[in-house]
Amino acid sequence: MIHTHDIIVLGAGSAGLTAAGGCAMLGLNAALVERGEMGGDCLNTGCVPSKAIIAAAHRAHDMRTAKKFGIENVEPKVDFKAVHDHIHAAIATIAPEDSQERFEEMGVDVIRGSASFTGPKTLTVTLNDGSSKEISAPRIVIATGSRAFVPPIDGIDDVPYMTNENIWDLTELPEHLIVLGGGPIGMEMAQSFRRLGSQVTVATVGRPFPKDDDDAAEIVINTLRGEGIVINENARAKAVRKDGDAVIVTTDTGEDISGSHLLIATGREVNFDGLGLEKAGVDYDKGGVLVDDRRRTSQKHIFAIGDCRAGPRFTHTSGYEGSNIVLEVGLGLPSKVNYKALPWVTYVDPELAQVGLTEKDAREKYGDKITVWREDFSHNDRAITELSTDGFVKIVKKGGKVVGATIVGAHAGDMLLPWSMAIMGKSNTFGIASVIVPYPNRAEHSKAAAFASDEAKVFNKYTRWWAGTLAKFRR
């Protein structure tokens, strides 16, 4: 069979861009099919706009809480249209990195339209101009991402609501934002809008941050409540309705929550509409395309990466899996994914960062074979000078090996790298404890936790005996 391309990639988000761009740079004839905006969810409706509004909210919070540093508090005057413009300026500044023009310069054949399988190695693309074309390749990569999941709540089709896909269109600050969902998106937006001046109520099933360390999540939840966010745990939305200009959410506890705006942040779902996976013989379920540890589907020449496949859903995992495709397809090197050092960060304040296993997960997996070491930022000189001492560094070890690390506090996400390296076997606690860290620095607490976990190896009866013996010979 004569193919039009060496590889076809469906979707121009983080996963697809990495895969298509890398293969093209190796000289392969790579096609990239995308019907919407280049850059996918992360650039246009996810990571970039959310971090932009978080940055604006930080500035407002600093003005409101400056008195503890000897500077008079000032209630910020928020021009939300200007905040909106800041968000979209950030998107526009980064967009050229993901643009069609840049990837065409790399040698990628960018096709703007919607693809549908007609067979295991062939697709029809309905182009955005209404025409169509047939393409085929011996290797195909599905990287079609995910979309916001809207739960089947009674009345949801009759009320206006927002998701992460359209909240960035707001040009006026909500008076009272109701957030359904206690995951990263919901809680980041809850704190941001509260700091910008909205009343905020969160309704969540279980506690917020369900995948994170219990001790760390408690610190963040207490902080959010201290800032005036109302958090209703174990409150599943049962029905929604309009009452004049208000949106009313009724929970299964019988409580009515009234607000001006509704944000649904209850997770993600895969989007296979019109893709024709059945014609390609690709197996999937409601969790995504089913893949092996090389991200091969039931058709071994077809791969699925990023949010569309069953597995962890982060921008950084998507990029990592895209790189694996470059090795697998471009260089012919079988490339298994390894998520034992998977990191994630929720960019609330204080930040909530995790790599590897949480303490709870480690105990479930290894039982009493684990040890836990914790260093609180209340003893960190940099944190004390910044009046930001809430949080800690916690490491979890099985024997002498680190299997997980939790950091909660200012800039927690920036401190994960050495622990990722330790979990992957590229470093260890003795190595982290031995490095020179600039003073004062929050990274000192990673060093302190590492040293504490190995302290018994340095200070024990054997080393005391040896030191004493040396001292006798020197007298």
The 8 nearest C-alpha neighbors of each residue, nearest first, counted from 0:
[[1, 2, 137, 135, 136, 120, 3, 121],
 [2, 0, 3, 135, 136, 4, 137, 5],
 [3, 1, 136, 135, 4, 0, 5, 137],
 [2, 4, 135, 134, 136, 1, 5, 28],
 [5, 3, 136, 28, 6, 2, 29, 135],
 [4, 6, 28, 136, 29, 27, 137, 138],
 [7, 5, 138, 29, 136, 4, 139, 30],
 [6, 8, 30, 139, 29, 31, 140, 136],
 [9, 7, 140, 31, 139, 30, 15, 141],
 [8, 10, 32, 141, 142, 31, 143, 140],
 [9, 11, 143, 142, 33, 15, 32, 12],
 [12, 10, 15, 16, 37, 33, 38, 39],
 [13, 11, 39, 38, 15, 14, 10, 16],
 [12, 14, 318, 16, 15, 317, 17, 314],
 [15, 13, 317, 321, 318, 305, 17, 12],
 [14, 16, 11, 18, 12, 10, 142, 17],
 [15, 17, 11, 19, 13, 18, 14, 20],
 [16, 18, 321, 20, 15, 14, 19, 21],
 [17, 19, 321, 15, 21, 16, 20, 325],
 [20, 18, 22, 16, 21, 17, 29, 15],
 [19, 21, 23, 17, 22, 18, 16, 24],
 [22, 20, 24, 18, 23, 19, 325, 17],
 [21, 23, 25, 19, 24, 329, 325, 20],
 [24, 22, 27, 26, 20, 25, 21, 106],
 [23, 25, 21, 26, 22, 20, 105, 106],
 [26, 24, 22, 23, 27, 21, 329, 330],
 [25, 27, 23, 24, 28, 22, 106, 29],
 [28, 26, 23, 22, 29, 25, 5, 24],
 [27, 29, 5, 4, 23, 26, 6, 30],
 [30, 28, 6, 107, 23, 27, 7, 19],
 [31, 29, 108, 7, 107, 109, 8, 6],
 [30, 32, 109, 8, 110, 9, 7, 108],
 [31, 33, 110, 9, 10, 111, 109, 8],
 [34, 32, 111, 10, 11, 112, 35, 110],
 [33, 35, 112, 111, 113, 127, 32, 36],
 [36, 34, 33, 37, 111, 112, 39, 11],
 [35, 37, 39, 38, 34, 33, 43, 11],
 [36, 38, 11, 39, 98, 97, 35, 12],
 [39, 37, 12, 97, 42, 11, 36, 13],
 [40, 38, 12, 37, 41, 11, 42, 36],
 [39, 41, 44, 45, 43, 42, 12, 38],
 [42, 40, 45, 46, 39, 43, 44, 47],
 [43, 41, 47, 38, 40, 39, 44, 45],
 [42, 44, 40, 41, 45, 39, 90, 38],
 [43, 45, 40, 164, 163, 41, 42, 48],
 [46, 44, 41, 40, 47, 49, 48, 43],
 [45, 47, 41, 49, 48, 50, 42, 44],
 [46, 48, 42, 50, 49, 45, 41, 51],
 [49, 47, 51, 86, 50, 46, 45, 44],
 [50, 48, 52, 51, 46, 47, 45, 53],
 [51, 49, 53, 47, 52, 48, 46, 54],
 [50, 52, 48, 54, 86, 49, 53, 47],
 [51, 53, 55, 54, 49, 50, 56, 86],
 [54, 52, 50, 56, 51, 55, 191, 49],
 [55, 53, 57, 51, 52, 56, 50, 58],
 [56, 54, 52, 58, 57, 53, 51, 59],
 [55, 57, 53, 191, 59, 194, 58, 54],
 [58, 56, 60, 54, 55, 59, 61, 53],
 [59, 57, 61, 55, 56, 60, 62, 54],
 [58, 60, 56, 62, 57, 61, 75, 195],
 [59, 61, 63, 57, 62, 58, 194, 64],
 [62, 60, 58, 64, 63, 59, 65, 57],
 [63, 61, 59, 60, 73, 65, 64, 72],
 [62, 64, 60, 72, 73, 74, 61, 65],
 [65, 63, 61, 62, 66, 72, 60, 67],
 [66, 64, 72, 70, 67, 62, 68, 61],
 [67, 65, 70, 71, 69, 72, 68, 64],
 [66, 68, 65, 69, 64, 70, 386, 71],
 [69, 67, 66, 70, 65, 386, 71, 64],
 [70, 68, 66, 67, 71, 65, 72, 64],
 [71, 69, 66, 65, 68, 72, 67, 64],
 [70, 72, 66, 65, 73, 69, 64, 62],
 [73, 71, 63, 65, 66, 64, 62, 70],
 [74, 72, 63, 62, 75, 71, 65, 64],
 [73, 75, 63, 76, 62, 72, 59, 60],
 [76, 74, 59, 77, 73, 62, 63, 195],
 [75, 77, 78, 74, 59, 195, 73, 196],
 [76, 78, 79, 75, 195, 196, 59, 82],
 [79, 77, 81, 80, 82, 76, 171, 172],
 [78, 80, 82, 81, 171, 77, 172, 170],
 [79, 81, 170, 83, 82, 78, 84, 171],
 [80, 82, 84, 79, 83, 78, 85, 170],
 [83, 81, 79, 85, 84, 80, 86, 78],
 [84, 82, 80, 86, 81, 85, 170, 79],
 [83, 85, 81, 87, 82, 86, 88, 80],
 [86, 84, 82, 88, 83, 87, 81, 89],
 [87, 85, 83, 51, 48, 89, 84, 88],
 [86, 88, 90, 84, 89, 85, 91, 83],
 [87, 89, 91, 85, 90, 86, 84, 92],
 [88, 90, 92, 87, 86, 91, 85, 93],
 [91, 89, 87, 88, 93, 92, 94, 42],
 [92, 90, 88, 94, 89, 93, 87, 95],
 [93, 91, 89, 90, 94, 88, 95, 87],
 [92, 94, 90, 91, 95, 96, 89, 97],
 [93, 95, 91, 96, 97, 92, 90, 98],
 [96, 94, 98, 97, 93, 92, 101, 91],
 [95, 97, 94, 98, 93, 101, 38, 92],
 [98, 96, 38, 95, 94, 37, 99, 101],
 [99, 97, 95, 100, 101, 96, 37, 94],
 [98, 100, 102, 101, 103, 109, 97, 37],
 [99, 101, 103, 98, 102, 104, 95, 97],
 [102, 100, 104, 98, 103, 99, 105, 96],
 [103, 101, 105, 104, 99, 107, 100, 20],
 [102, 104, 107, 106, 100, 105, 101, 99],
 [103, 105, 101, 102, 106, 100, 107, 99],
 [106, 104, 102, 103, 107, 24, 23, 101],
 [105, 107, 103, 104, 23, 108, 102, 24],
 [106, 108, 103, 29, 102, 23, 105, 109],
 [107, 109, 30, 31, 29, 103, 110, 106],
 [110, 108, 31, 107, 30, 32, 111, 99],
 [111, 109, 32, 31, 112, 108, 33, 30],
 [112, 110, 34, 33, 32, 126, 127, 109],
 [111, 113, 126, 34, 127, 125, 33, 124],
 [114, 112, 125, 34, 124, 126, 33, 115],
 [115, 113, 124, 123, 122, 274, 125, 112],
 [116, 114, 274, 122, 275, 123, 273, 124],
 [115, 117, 122, 275, 118, 279, 121, 278],
 [118, 116, 122, 121, 278, 115, 123, 279],
 [117, 119, 279, 121, 278, 116, 120, 122],
 [118, 120, 279, 121, 280, 278, 116, 117],
 [121, 119, 135, 118, 136, 137, 122, 139],
 [122, 120, 135, 118, 117, 134, 116, 119],
 [123, 121, 116, 117, 115, 134, 133, 135],
 [122, 124, 133, 115, 114, 132, 134, 116],
 [125, 123, 114, 113, 132, 131, 126, 112],
 [126, 124, 131, 113, 112, 130, 114, 129],
 [125, 127, 112, 131, 128, 130, 129, 124],
 [126, 128, 112, 129, 111, 125, 34, 130],
 [127, 129, 126, 130, 112, 125, 131, 111],
 [130, 128, 126, 127, 125, 131, 112, 124],
 [129, 131, 126, 128, 125, 132, 127, 124],
 [132, 130, 125, 126, 124, 129, 123, 133],
 [131, 133, 124, 123, 134, 125, 130, 126],
 [134, 132, 123, 122, 124, 135, 131, 121],
 [133, 135, 122, 3, 121, 123, 132, 136],
 [136, 134, 121, 2, 3, 120, 122, 4],
 [135, 137, 2, 4, 5, 6, 138, 120],
 [136, 138, 120, 5, 6, 139, 300, 135],
 [139, 137, 6, 300, 136, 301, 7, 5],
 [140, 138, 7, 301, 6, 8, 302, 136],
 [139, 141, 8, 302, 303, 301, 9, 7],
 [140, 142, 303, 9, 143, 302, 8, 304],
 [143, 141, 10, 304, 9, 15, 144, 305],
 [142, 144, 10, 307, 141, 9, 145, 270],
 [145, 143, 306, 307, 142, 305, 269, 270],
 [144, 146, 269, 268, 306, 270, 307, 267],
 [147, 145, 267, 268, 269, 148, 270, 144],
 [146, 148, 267, 266, 268, 149, 162, 145],
 [147, 149, 267, 268, 266, 265, 150, 146],
 [148, 150, 147, 151, 263, 265, 264, 266],
 [149, 151, 152, 148, 265, 155, 263, 236],
 [152, 150, 153, 149, 155, 154, 237, 238],
 [153, 151, 238, 155, 150, 237, 154, 236],
 [152, 154, 238, 155, 239, 237, 151, 156],
 [153, 155, 239, 157, 156, 238, 240, 152],
 [156, 154, 157, 152, 153, 158, 239, 151],
 [157, 155, 154, 158, 159, 153, 152, 160],
 [156, 158, 155, 154, 159, 240, 241, 239],
 [159, 157, 155, 156, 241, 240, 160, 154],
 [160, 158, 157, 161, 261, 156, 260, 155],
 [161, 159, 261, 262, 158, 260, 162, 263],
 [160, 162, 262, 166, 165, 261, 263, 163],
 [163, 161, 164, 263, 262, 165, 166, 264],
 [164, 162, 166, 165, 44, 45, 161, 147],
 [163, 165, 44, 162, 166, 167, 147, 161],
 [164, 166, 167, 168, 163, 162, 161, 44],
 [167, 165, 168, 161, 163, 169, 162, 164],
 [168, 166, 165, 169, 83, 164, 48, 44],
 [167, 169, 166, 165, 170, 83, 164, 171],
 [170, 168, 167, 171, 166, 83, 172, 165],
 [169, 171, 80, 79, 83, 168, 172, 82],
 [172, 170, 79, 169, 80, 173, 78, 83],
 [171, 173, 79, 174, 170, 197, 169, 196],
 [174, 172, 175, 197, 176, 260, 171, 259],
 [173, 175, 197, 259, 198, 172, 176, 258],
 [176, 174, 198, 258, 259, 197, 173, 199],
 [177, 175, 199, 260, 258, 261, 173, 198],
 [176, 178, 261, 200, 199, 201, 258, 262],
 [179, 177, 201, 262, 263, 261, 200, 180],
 [178, 180, 263, 202, 264, 201, 203, 262],
 [181, 179, 265, 203, 264, 185, 182, 178],
 [182, 180, 207, 203, 185, 186, 208, 183],
 [181, 183, 208, 185, 184, 180, 207, 186],
 [184, 182, 186, 345, 185, 187, 208, 181],
 [185, 183, 187, 186, 182, 188, 264, 163],
 [184, 186, 264, 188, 182, 181, 180, 183],
 [185, 187, 189, 188, 183, 184, 181, 182],
 [188, 186, 347, 184, 189, 190, 185, 183],
 [187, 189, 191, 185, 186, 190, 192, 184],
 [190, 188, 186, 187, 192, 191, 185, 193],
 [189, 191, 193, 187, 188, 192, 194, 186],
 [192, 190, 188, 56, 194, 193, 53, 189],
 [191, 193, 195, 194, 197, 189, 190, 188],
 [194, 192, 197, 190, 196, 195, 191, 198],
 [195, 193, 191, 196, 56, 192, 60, 190],
 [194, 196, 192, 193, 56, 197, 191, 59],
 [195, 197, 193, 194, 192, 198, 172, 77],
 [198, 196, 193, 174, 192, 175, 173, 199],
 [197, 199, 175, 193, 176, 174, 196, 200],
 [200, 198, 176, 228, 175, 177, 193, 197],
 [199, 201, 229, 177, 230, 228, 178, 176],
 [200, 202, 178, 230, 177, 231, 179, 229],
 [203, 201, 231, 179, 234, 180, 230, 178],
 [204, 202, 180, 181, 232, 234, 233, 205],
 [203, 205, 233, 235, 234, 232, 206, 202],
 [206, 204, 233, 232, 203, 207, 209, 234],
 [205, 207, 232, 209, 208, 204, 203, 181],
 [206, 208, 181, 209, 182, 205, 203, 220],
 [207, 209, 182, 211, 210, 181, 216, 206],
 [210, 208, 207, 211, 206, 182, 205, 181],
 [211, 209, 208, 212, 357, 182, 213, 207],
 [212, 210, 208, 209, 213, 216, 357, 353],
 [211, 213, 215, 357, 214, 216, 358, 405],
 [212, 214, 216, 215, 217, 211, 359, 209],
 [215, 213, 217, 216, 212, 218, 211, 219],
 [214, 216, 212, 218, 217, 213, 407, 219],
 [215, 217, 213, 219, 218, 214, 212, 220],
 [216, 218, 220, 214, 215, 219, 221, 213],
 [219, 217, 221, 215, 216, 220, 222, 214],
 [218, 220, 222, 216, 221, 217, 223, 349],
 [219, 221, 223, 217, 222, 218, 216, 224],
 [222, 220, 224, 218, 219, 223, 225, 217],
 [221, 223, 225, 219, 220, 224, 218, 226],
 [224, 222, 220, 226, 225, 221, 228, 219],
 [223, 225, 228, 227, 221, 226, 222, 220],
 [224, 226, 222, 223, 227, 221, 228, 220],
 [227, 225, 223, 224, 228, 222, 193, 194],
 [228, 226, 224, 225, 229, 223, 193, 199],
 [229, 227, 224, 199, 223, 226, 200, 230],
 [228, 230, 200, 201, 224, 227, 199, 231],
 [231, 229, 201, 200, 232, 228, 202, 224],
 [232, 230, 202, 234, 201, 203, 229, 233],
 [231, 233, 203, 205, 234, 206, 204, 230],
 [232, 234, 204, 205, 203, 235, 231, 206],
 [235, 233, 232, 203, 204, 202, 250, 231],
 [234, 236, 250, 204, 251, 203, 237, 233],
 [237, 235, 250, 238, 249, 251, 234, 248],
 [236, 238, 250, 251, 249, 152, 235, 153],
 [239, 237, 153, 249, 152, 236, 248, 154],
 [240, 238, 248, 154, 247, 155, 249, 153],
 [239, 241, 247, 246, 154, 158, 242, 248],
 [240, 242, 246, 245, 247, 243, 158, 244],
 [243, 241, 245, 244, 246, 240, 247, 257],
 [242, 244, 245, 241, 246, 240, 259, 247],
 [243, 245, 242, 259, 246, 241, 258, 260],
 [246, 244, 259, 242, 243, 258, 241, 247],
 [245, 247, 241, 258, 257, 259, 240, 242],
 [248, 246, 257, 240, 239, 256, 241, 255],
 [249, 247, 239, 256, 255, 238, 250, 257],
 [248, 250, 255, 238, 237, 254, 236, 239],
 [251, 249, 236, 237, 252, 235, 253, 254],
 [250, 252, 253, 237, 235, 234, 236, 249],
 [251, 253, 250, 254, 234, 235, 249, 233],
 [252, 254, 251, 250, 249, 255, 237, 234],
 [255, 253, 250, 252, 249, 256, 251, 248],
 [254, 256, 249, 248, 247, 257, 250, 253],
 [257, 255, 248, 247, 249, 254, 258, 177],
 [258, 256, 247, 246, 245, 255, 248, 259],
 [259, 257, 175, 246, 245, 260, 176, 177],
 [258, 260, 245, 175, 246, 174, 176, 173],
 [261, 259, 176, 258, 177, 173, 175, 246],
 [260, 262, 177, 160, 176, 161, 178, 263],
 [263, 261, 161, 178, 162, 160, 177, 179],
 [262, 264, 179, 162, 265, 178, 161, 261],
 [265, 263, 180, 185, 179, 266, 184, 262],
 [266, 264, 180, 263, 148, 179, 149, 267],
 [267, 265, 148, 264, 147, 268, 182, 180],
 [266, 268, 147, 148, 146, 145, 269, 265],
 [267, 269, 148, 145, 146, 147, 270, 266],
 [270, 268, 145, 307, 287, 146, 271, 144],
 [269, 271, 145, 272, 146, 268, 144, 143],
 [270, 272, 274, 273, 269, 143, 275, 276],
 [273, 271, 274, 270, 275, 269, 115, 276],
 [272, 274, 275, 115, 271, 114, 113, 276],
 [273, 275, 115, 271, 272, 276, 116, 114],
 [276, 274, 116, 115, 277, 278, 273, 279],
 [275, 277, 279, 281, 278, 274, 280, 116],
 [276, 278, 280, 279, 275, 281, 282, 116],
 [279, 277, 118, 276, 280, 275, 117, 116],
 [278, 280, 119, 118, 276, 277, 281, 116],
 [279, 281, 277, 278, 276, 282, 119, 298],
 [280, 282, 276, 297, 279, 298, 277, 296],
 [283, 281, 297, 289, 288, 280, 296, 284],
 [284, 282, 288, 289, 287, 281, 285, 286],
 [283, 285, 286, 287, 288, 282, 289, 309],
 [284, 286, 287, 283, 269, 268, 288, 309],
 [287, 285, 309, 284, 269, 288, 308, 268],
 [286, 288, 308, 309, 307, 284, 285, 283],
 [289, 287, 283, 308, 309, 290, 282, 307],
 [288, 290, 283, 296, 282, 309, 308, 287],
 [289, 291, 296, 294, 295, 288, 292, 303],
 [292, 290, 294, 293, 295, 296, 289, 297],
 [291, 293, 335, 294, 336, 290, 295, 337],
 [292, 294, 335, 291, 295, 334, 336, 333],
 [295, 293, 290, 291, 292, 302, 303, 304],
 [296, 294, 302, 290, 299, 293, 291, 301],
 [295, 297, 290, 298, 302, 299, 301, 289],
 [296, 298, 281, 299, 282, 295, 290, 280],
 [297, 299, 296, 301, 300, 281, 280, 295],
 [300, 298, 295, 301, 296, 297, 302, 138],
 [299, 301, 138, 298, 302, 139, 137, 295],
 [302, 300, 139, 299, 298, 140, 296, 138],
 [301, 303, 295, 140, 296, 294, 141, 139],
 [304, 302, 141, 140, 308, 294, 142, 295],
 [305, 303, 142, 308, 320, 14, 141, 317],
 [304, 306, 317, 14, 307, 142, 144, 308],
 [305, 307, 144, 312, 145, 308, 304, 317],
 [308, 306, 144, 287, 269, 305, 143, 145],
 [309, 307, 288, 287, 306, 303, 304, 310],
 [308, 310, 287, 286, 288, 289, 307, 290],
 [311, 309, 308, 312, 306, 287, 286, 305],
 [312, 310, 313, 309, 316, 306, 305, 308],
 [313, 311, 306, 310, 305, 316, 314, 317],
 [312, 314, 316, 315, 317, 311, 306, 305],
 [313, 315, 317, 316, 13, 318, 41, 312],
 [314, 316, 318, 317, 313, 319, 13, 312],
 [317, 315, 319, 313, 318, 314, 320, 312],
 [318, 316, 305, 14, 314, 320, 315, 319],
 [317, 319, 14, 321, 315, 13, 316, 320],
 [320, 318, 316, 322, 321, 317, 315, 323],
 [319, 321, 323, 317, 322, 318, 304, 316],
 [320, 322, 18, 14, 318, 17, 324, 323],
 [323, 321, 325, 319, 320, 324, 18, 17],
 [322, 324, 320, 326, 321, 325, 334, 327],
 [323, 325, 327, 321, 322, 326, 328, 18],
 [324, 326, 329, 322, 323, 22, 328, 327],
 [327, 325, 330, 323, 324, 332, 329, 328],
 [328, 326, 332, 331, 324, 333, 325, 334],
 [329, 327, 331, 325, 324, 330, 326, 332],
 [328, 330, 325, 22, 326, 331, 327, 25],
 [331, 329, 326, 332, 328, 327, 325, 25],
 [332, 330, 327, 328, 329, 326, 333, 325],
 [331, 333, 327, 326, 330, 334, 328, 329],
 [334, 332, 327, 331, 335, 293, 326, 328],
 [333, 335, 327, 293, 323, 332, 336, 326],
 [336, 334, 293, 292, 337, 333, 323, 294],
 [335, 337, 292, 293, 338, 334, 320, 323],
 [338, 336, 339, 335, 340, 341, 292, 423],
 [339, 337, 341, 340, 336, 355, 342, 316],
 [338, 340, 355, 341, 337, 422, 423, 356],
 [341, 339, 355, 338, 419, 354, 422, 342],
 [340, 342, 338, 354, 355, 339, 343, 419],
 [343, 341, 354, 353, 340, 355, 344, 352],
 [342, 344, 353, 352, 354, 341, 345, 313],
 [345, 343, 352, 351, 412, 346, 353, 342],
 [344, 346, 351, 183, 347, 350, 352, 343],
 [347, 345, 350, 344, 187, 348, 351, 349],
 [346, 348, 350, 187, 349, 345, 351, 190],
 [349, 347, 350, 346, 409, 219, 408, 351],
 [348, 350, 408, 409, 347, 219, 407, 351],
 [349, 351, 348, 347, 346, 408, 411, 407],
 [350, 352, 407, 345, 344, 406, 411, 349],
 [353, 351, 344, 406, 412, 411, 343, 405],
 [352, 354, 405, 343, 342, 404, 406, 344],
 [355, 353, 342, 341, 404, 340, 403, 419],
 [354, 356, 403, 340, 341, 339, 402, 404],
 [357, 355, 403, 361, 360, 402, 358, 354],
 [356, 358, 360, 359, 212, 403, 361, 355],
 [357, 359, 361, 360, 362, 395, 356, 212],
 [360, 358, 362, 357, 361, 363, 212, 356],
 [361, 359, 363, 357, 362, 358, 356, 364],
 [360, 362, 364, 358, 363, 359, 356, 365],
 [363, 361, 366, 359, 365, 364, 360, 358],
 [362, 364, 360, 361, 366, 365, 359, 358],
 [363, 365, 361, 362, 366, 360, 359, 356],
 [366, 364, 362, 368, 361, 363, 367, 369],
 [367, 365, 362, 368, 363, 364, 369, 361],
 [366, 368, 369, 365, 362, 370, 397, 363],
 [369, 367, 366, 365, 397, 370, 398, 362],
 [368, 370, 397, 367, 396, 365, 366, 398],
 [369, 371, 396, 395, 397, 372, 368, 398],
 [372, 370, 395, 394, 396, 373, 369, 393],
 [371, 373, 394, 393, 448, 452, 395, 370],
 [372, 374, 393, 392, 448, 375, 394, 391],
 [373, 375, 392, 391, 448, 444, 393, 376],
 [376, 374, 391, 377, 390, 378, 392, 373],
 [377, 375, 379, 388, 378, 391, 390, 382],
 [376, 378, 388, 375, 379, 389, 383, 382],
 [379, 377, 376, 375, 380, 383, 388, 374],
 [378, 380, 376, 382, 381, 377, 383, 441],
 [379, 381, 383, 382, 439, 384, 378, 440],
 [382, 380, 439, 384, 383, 440, 379, 441],
 [381, 383, 388, 387, 385, 379, 380, 384],
 [382, 384, 386, 380, 385, 381, 388, 379],
 [385, 383, 381, 382, 386, 380, 387, 379],
 [384, 386, 382, 387, 383, 381, 388, 68],
 [387, 385, 383, 384, 388, 382, 67, 68],
 [388, 386, 382, 385, 389, 383, 409, 408],
 [387, 389, 377, 376, 382, 383, 386, 390],
 [390, 388, 387, 408, 376, 377, 391, 218],
 [391, 389, 408, 407, 376, 375, 388, 218],
 [390, 392, 375, 376, 374, 407, 406, 393],
 [391, 393, 406, 374, 373, 405, 445, 375],
 [392, 394, 373, 405, 372, 404, 406, 391],
 [395, 393, 404, 372, 371, 403, 405, 373],
 [394, 396, 371, 403, 402, 401, 370, 404],
 [397, 395, 401, 370, 400, 369, 402, 398],
 [398, 396, 369, 400, 368, 399, 401, 370],
 [397, 399, 400, 396, 369, 368, 370, 401],
 [398, 400, 397, 396, 401, 428, 453, 427],
 [401, 399, 396, 397, 398, 402, 427, 422],
 [400, 402, 396, 422, 403, 395, 421, 397],
 [403, 401, 396, 422, 395, 355, 356, 400],
 [404, 402, 355, 356, 395, 354, 401, 357],
 [403, 405, 394, 354, 393, 353, 395, 355],
 [406, 404, 353, 393, 352, 392, 394, 354],
 [407, 405, 392, 352, 411, 391, 393, 351],
 [406, 408, 351, 390, 350, 391, 411, 215],
 [409, 407, 349, 390, 350, 411, 389, 410],
 [408, 410, 349, 411, 350, 348, 407, 387],
 [411, 409, 413, 412, 350, 408, 414, 349],
 [412, 410, 408, 414, 413, 409, 350, 406],
 [411, 413, 352, 414, 410, 415, 344, 350],
 [412, 414, 411, 410, 415, 416, 352, 442],
 [413, 415, 412, 411, 416, 442, 410, 417],
 [416, 414, 418, 412, 413, 417, 419, 354],
 [415, 417, 419, 418, 414, 420, 413, 412],
 [418, 416, 420, 419, 415, 421, 431, 414],
 [417, 419, 421, 420, 416, 415, 422, 404],
 [420, 418, 416, 422, 421, 417, 340, 415],
 [419, 421, 425, 417, 423, 418, 426, 422],
 [420, 422, 426, 427, 418, 424, 423, 419],
 [421, 423, 419, 401, 424, 420, 402, 340],
 [424, 422, 420, 421, 425, 419, 340, 339],
 [423, 425, 421, 422, 426, 420, 427, 400],
 [424, 426, 420, 423, 421, 427, 422, 419],
 [427, 425, 421, 424, 420, 430, 428, 431],
 [428, 426, 421, 430, 429, 431, 424, 425],
 [427, 429, 449, 431, 430, 432, 450, 421],
 [430, 428, 432, 427, 431, 433, 449, 453],
 [429, 431, 433, 427, 428, 432, 426, 434],
 [432, 430, 428, 433, 429, 446, 434, 449],
 [431, 433, 446, 450, 429, 449, 430, 434],
 [434, 432, 430, 431, 429, 435, 446, 450],
 [435, 433, 431, 432, 436, 430, 446, 429],
 [434, 436, 437, 433, 432, 446, 443, 431],
 [435, 437, 443, 434, 438, 442, 440, 446],
 [438, 436, 439, 440, 435, 443, 442, 441],
 [439, 437, 440, 436, 443, 381, 380, 441],
 [438, 440, 381, 437, 380, 441, 443, 379],
 [439, 441, 438, 442, 381, 443, 437, 436],
 [440, 442, 443, 444, 381, 379, 382, 439],
 [443, 441, 444, 445, 440, 414, 446, 436],
 [444, 442, 446, 441, 445, 440, 447, 436],
 [443, 445, 447, 442, 446, 441, 448, 374],
 [446, 444, 448, 442, 447, 443, 449, 392],
 [445, 447, 432, 443, 449, 444, 448, 431],
 [448, 446, 444, 450, 445, 449, 451, 443],
 [449, 447, 451, 445, 450, 446, 374, 444],
 [448, 450, 428, 446, 432, 452, 447, 451],
 [451, 449, 432, 447, 453, 452, 448, 454],
 [452, 450, 454, 448, 453, 449, 447, 372],
 [451, 453, 449, 450, 454, 372, 448, 428],
 [454, 452, 450, 451, 456, 455, 449, 429],
 [455, 453, 451, 457, 456, 450, 452, 458],
 [454, 456, 458, 457, 453, 459, 452, 451],
 [455, 457, 454, 453, 458, 459, 462, 452],
 [458, 456, 454, 455, 459, 462, 453, 461],
 [457, 459, 455, 456, 454, 462, 463, 460],
 [460, 458, 461, 462, 455, 463, 457, 456],
 [461, 459, 463, 462, 464, 458, 465, 455],
 [460, 462, 464, 463, 459, 465, 458, 466],
 [461, 463, 465, 464, 459, 460, 466, 458],
 [464, 462, 460, 466, 461, 465, 467, 459],
 [465, 463, 461, 467, 462, 466, 460, 468],
 [464, 466, 462, 468, 467, 463, 461, 469],
 [467, 465, 463, 469, 468, 464, 462, 470],
 [468, 466, 470, 464, 465, 469, 463, 471],
 [467, 469, 465, 471, 470, 466, 464, 472],
 [470, 468, 466, 472, 467, 471, 465, 473],
 [469, 471, 467, 473, 468, 472, 466, 474],
 [472, 470, 468, 473, 469, 474, 467, 466],
 [471, 473, 469, 470, 474, 468, 467, 466],
 [474, 472, 470, 471, 469, 468, 467, 466],
 [473, 471, 472, 470, 469, 468, 467, 466]]
